[in-house]
Amino acid sequence: MEFKQLIQQKLQSNFPDASLEFSEYKDEFCVKLDKKFIVPVCKFLKEDTDLQFHLCEDITAVDWATRKNRFTVVYHIFSLKNKFRLKLKADVDEKDCNIDSVSSVWRAANWQERECYDMYGIVFNNHPDLRRMYMPEDFEYHPLRKDFPLLGIPGSLPLPKK
C-alpha cells in the first residue's frame, strides 16, 4: 500500500466525522479538515506507529479576503521515519477567528502559532503564551491581512526619533 493511501485509510477510519478532503497537487499530499478536529488528528498523526509525523515544520495562514471562511490555517508536517511531508488545512471564519493550538502536540508550533496570531489575528485556543512577536502588543492591526494597506497606516506606529 502506498503511504498516501495508508494515511487516507487510517484517518478515514479513525475520524469518520471529520469531513476529510484529500488532494494532491505537484506531489504535495494535502488533507483538509474541520478545525474542531485539528488537535486529535495531529496527535494521531504524530503518535501512530506507522505514520510518525514527529516534526511540525511550519504553520501559516492564507487570507482569502472575500470567501465565507476568510482564512485557511496551513500546517506542514514531516515524518522522518517515512521521509514524507504532509500538508493539513483548516478553514477559519473571520467572525469566529480562532482554532485550537497544536503546541500540546508539537512544541515547535508555539512560535509559529504566535506569528500567525501577530500577522493575521487568528487566535490559537489554549496556547501557552499567545502574544505578538513582531508588532507591539497594543498594535491593533494585522499586517498580512489583505485589507492592511501596502504602505501601512500612517501614524499607527511611532517611528524612532533621529
N, C-alpha and C positions, 0 to 999 in steps of 0.2 A: 504494500500500500504506500502510495506517495505521501510524503509528510504533510502536504497541504490537505489531502483528504483525511488524514488522521486527525489534524486539528479540527477540521469541519465536523467530522463524525463525533469526536469527543465533546465539542462544545454543544452541538445539537442535542446529544443525548443527556448532557448534564444541565443544560439551560434551555428547556423546551419553550419557556415563556419569554425569552429574551428578545424575540423578534430579530434574530441574527440575519444579516445580509453579508454574503461572501462575494468578493470580487477580486479580479486580478488585472493589473494594468502595468505594462512594461516590467514584467517579472516581479512586481510588488504585490504580495498577497495581503488583502485587507479584510477586516471584519468590522462591520458597522453594527452597533448595538444600542439599546435603550440605555440612557445614562444611569438609571437606577441599578443596573447590573454591573457597572464598571468595576467595583471593588471585588465582588465574588468571582467575576470572570478573570480578572487579573490575578487574584490569589490562586485560582485553579490553574491558570497557565503557568504560573511560577512553580507551584507545588506538585503538579502532575509528573510522575516519574518518567514518562515517555517524552513529554514536551520540554520541561525545564527552561522556561523563559526567565532566567535569573537576572537579566540586565535590562533596565529601563534606560534607553539611550537618550530619548528626548520626549518632551511634552510641549506641544504648541497649540495654537488655535488658528482658525480661519474665520474671518469676518465676512459673511456673505451679504451684509448690509440690508438687502431688501427681502430676503427669504423669511418665511414664518419662523423657523428656527435659525436665528441670525448667526449663531456661532456653531462651529464644529470643533470639539477638542480632539486633537490627534496625538496618539501615543505610539512611539516607535520602540518596540521591544525586541530583544535578541536572545536566542537560545544558543549558548556557547557549545553545548553538547551536540546539537544538531546543525550548527552553523547556519541558522535560519533567522531571517528578520521578518517580523510581523507588524503590521500597522493596524491599530484599533482606532475607531472613530465613534464619537458620541455627540449627538446634537444637543445644543443648549439654547433655549429660548431667551430672548432679551428680557422678557417680563419676569422670568424665574432664572436669573443668570447665575446658576450655581450647579455644581456637580460634586460628588464625593471625592475626597482626596485618596490617592493611592499610595501616599507616603508610608502607610502602615504595611504595604506590600513591598515596595522598593524605597529605601531611604533616600536614594538619589532623586526621587521625584519631588522632594521638598523644595529645592531651589527652582526647579523647572515649573512647578505649580505657582510659586511666588512670582516668577517672571510673567506667566500668563495672567495672573491677577493684576499685576502692575500695568502691563501693556494693554490688556483687553477688558479688565474689570470683571473677569469671571471669578466667582467666589468658590473656593475649594472647601467644602464642608469637612469639619474635623481635622483640618490641617493644624499641625502643632505650633506653627509660628507664621501665620498668614499676614505679611506686611509687605510694603513696597520694597523693591530692590534698587531701582534707578531713580525714580521720581521721589520728591519729598512726600512724607505721609499726608500732608494737608493738600496736596495737589489733587484737584477734583476731576481731572480728565484722564483718559487712557490713550496714549499716543499711537497705538497700532490699530485703533478703530478706524473704519473707513470715513466716519464723519469728522474725524480730527483734521483740522486744516494742515496742508502740507508744510506751510511756513510756521506752524504753531499758532498760539493765541497770544497776541500782544499783551504784555502786562501780566500774564498768568504765572510767570516765574520771575523773581527778581534776578537781575543779571549782576555779576560781580563788578564792583567799582574798580576803575582803572587806577 
